Amino acid sequence: MMLAVTGATGLVGRFIVEDALRRGQAVTVLGRTPPSPGFFSGAVGFQAWELGGVPELRGFDGLVHAAFSHVPGLYRGGEGDDPTGFMKLNLDGSVRLFAAAVRAGMGRVVFLSSRAVYDGLPLGTALDEAMEIAPDSLYGRAKLEAEQALAATGRGVSLRATGVYGPAGPGQVHKWAGLFADFRAGRAIAPRVATEVLGSDLAAAVQVGLASGVTGVLNVSDLLLDRRGLLAEVAALTGWDGVLPERSGAVVSTMQTGRLEALGWRASGLAGLRAALPAMIAGS
């Protein structure tokens, strides 16, 4: 398979590229600058492209669109003080990208959406793909409207992904690096619980989307992970004696993944977390 990937050098995009390379797929990165030498474990192609531009997609079998422009460190609220520019880049840019894929005769497109499309529903809701939704953040709205644009092409599937964790690439830091540093230093840590999925599991869901022919949307989620439990795992591996936070009493909406599982996808669960933690700790 000849695969084009946007957002490939981001924390999440790298998991997608590495998984594709392991499967023997030829990957071309679409981005502003070529990836640094050694950033990926194998050779990739490069095509200069910016979100909002129109790439040349003839010759590719599939496209994975994982690029997203936002204020650094923020998704919800990532529009900063420029909501118009935010929507122009992320929504209008995605629509142009999907149209380019159609013109190129590309068979499959996978769009990386977000559980933020469910924002606004009552906490504790079991989130499934068929429910009516009205996101209460601009980020969620941009993702939802991009999903709808892709669905109108009949060419692919949108993956509503929860928070993604895993070891970071060269020159990057993983999502819990600050949390681990605070725990090691004995600083107070606020309770929190959230849904998470391992980066390699998300990448496997991308491959399901490319291969299955399914259209519409698929939820991608795994663990309901409390910081207390996470840091207890870290303490067991490292011997760090930081103070564990209290268990969070927050009510969390969990994502139903039965539709994706019916296509053969399986999450790694607690075993996947435990396998990923040593590399994440070493990179903290």
N, C-alpha and C positions, 0 to 999 in steps of 0.2 A: 504494500500500500504506500502511495505517495501522499504524505500528510502535511498540510500547512497549519501552523499553530501561531495564534496571536497571544501576547502576554506570556510568552514562553519562558522568559527569564525572571518572572515573578516567583514568589514563594510557592504558589499553587501551580503555575504553569510548568515549573521545572519537574514536578512529579509526573505530569502528563507526558512531557517529552521523554523523560527517562524510561517510563513504562513502554512507550512506543519503540524506543531504541532496543529495549530488551526483547521486544517481539519481532525485531528485524525489519521494522518499518522505516522508510526513508522520511526524514523530517526536515522541513524548511521552516525556519523561524521568520515570522513577519514582524518587524520592529524598527525602531528608529536607529539603533546601532547594533552591530554584530555582537553576539555573546563573546565574552572574554575567552581566550584559549583555556581549555580545561574545565570550563564551567559545566559542560555536559560530559558524560562518560564516553560518548562516541561522537563521530562527526555529524554535523548538521549543516544544511544549506541556509542561506540567508537571502531575504528580499527586503529592501528598504520599504517601510510602510509606517504611516502614522494613523492613529485612530481618527477617522473622518476621511481618510484617503481611500483610493480604490486600487487594490492590488491586482496583479495579473495572476489569475487562478487557473488558467488553462493548464492541463496536464496533471493536476492533483486529483486524487480520488476522494479526499475528505478534508474538511476544515474544522478545526477546533478553535472557537473564539473565546479566549479567556482574558483578553485585555480589557482594562477598565481604568478610566481617568478619575482621580479623586484626590482630595487633600491628603497628604501623607499621613498614614496611621488611622484614617477615618473612612468608613464606608457609609453608614448612616451619618448624615451630616457632611459627607464628603464633597458636597457642592460648595462649601465655604460661603463666600459672599458673591458667588457667580452661578446662581441656579440656571440661568439661561445657557451659559457656556457649558455647564455640566451636562445638560440634556442634549445640547447640540452635538457634543463630542460622543457621548455614550449611547444615546438612543439613535440619533440621526446617523452617526458613524456606523453603528451596528446594522442599521437598515441598509445602508449603502454596501456594506460588506456582504450581507446576505444576497443582495441583488447581484453583486459581482459573481458570487458563487453560482447563482442560477444561470447567468449569462455564459459562464464557463462550462456549463453542463455538469457541474459537480454533483455526485450522487448523494453525499451525506455531509451534513453540517451538525456539529454539536456546540451548543451555546452554554457557557457556564453562567447559570443564573444563581439565585440565592434564596435562602429561607426568609429573607427580608420581605419577599412578596406576601408573606403571611402576617406581617406586622399589622396590628390593629385588631386582630382577632383576640378574644378573651384568653388570658393565660390558662394553661391547662387543657387547651384544645388539642385533640388528636388531629394533626395536620395531614390531610390527604389531597392529592392532586385535583380532585373533582370539585372541591368546595369553592364557593364564590368568595372572592377576595378583593380587598381594596386597600393597598398598602398605605401606611400613614407616613412614610418617608419618601423623599425624592429618589433616593437610591432604590428602594423597593419598586417605585413606579417605573423608573427607567428599566429595571430588569424585567418587570412584567410586560411592559409594552414592547420590549425587544423580543421576549418570548412569543408574543402575539404576531409580530412581524415575521419571525422565522416560521411559525406554524402556518402562516398564509402561503409560504412557498411550497409546503408539503415536502421539504427536503431534509428535515432533521428533527432533532429533539433538544429540549432545554433541560439541563440538570439543575434542580433546585438544591444547592449544596448548603449544608450547615457549616460551622466553623471547621477549618481544615488544619490538622497538626502533622508534624513529622520533622525529621532532620532537615536543616537548611542547606542550601548549596554554598559553594565557595564564595566568601565575601558577604554572606547573608547571615542573619540571626533568626532562629526559629521563634514562633509566636509566644512561647513561654520563657524565653531567655530572661526577661526582666523579673518574672515571677520566681524563677529558680534562684536568681541572684539575691532577691529579697529574702527568700527562705534560708539560703545559706548564710546570709549576714545576720539572721535573727530579727529582721524587721517585721513589724506587724503586717499581716495580710488579711484583707477583707474577705469574708465568705463569698463564694460565687458558685453557681452550678450552671452548666450549659451543655448543649448537645455538640458532639464533635465527631469527625470522621478522619481516619488516617489518609494522608495524601495519596498513598499507593492504592487505597481502596477507591478514592475518587477517580484516579486514573483508570482503574479497571472499569468503573462505571462509564467513563468516556468511551472505552473500547466497546462496551455493550451498545452504547448509542451509535457508534460508527457501524457496527456489524449487524444490528438486529433489524433495521428497517422500521423500527417503531417511530412514531411521530408524537408530538404533544410535549408533555412534561413528565419528569421522573424525579421523585425525591431521593436525595442521597444523604444519609445520616447513619450514625451508629451509636456511640456511647452517650448516656446521660452522665456527665462527669462532674463530680464535686471537687473543688480544689483541695479539700481535706484528704480525700482518697487519692488524688493525683500526687500530692506532696508526701503522703505516706509511702507511696511506691518509690518516690525519689529518695526519701530518707532510708528506705530499706536497701537501696542500691549504693548509696554514697556514705551513709553514716552521719550525714549532716544532722545537727541537733536543733534546727530551727523549730519555732513554735508552730504547730499545726493550727490553721484557722478553724473556727467553729464550722460545723456542717451547716450549709446553707438551707434555710427553710423556704426559699423561693419556689414558687410554682412555675413549672416550665412546660411549654407546649412541645410535644414530641412529634417528630415527623414519621409518618407511616411509609415504609419502604417496600411494601408487598409487591407493587407493580414492577419495581426493578428486580427484586428477588425472583419473581416469576420468569425473568429473562436469564436467570442463572447467576446473578450477582450475589456475593456473600461478603458481609463485613467481617473484619478481623477481630472485633471485640476487644476484650481485655488482653487477650494474648498479643494482639497487634500493638496495643499500647506498650506492653512490657517489652516487646521486641524493639520498639522504636526508642524507648527512653535512654538506653546507654549512649547512643550517638547524639541524642539531644542534650544530654547532660554534658558530654564531652565538648559540645559546641556552645555551651553557655558561658 
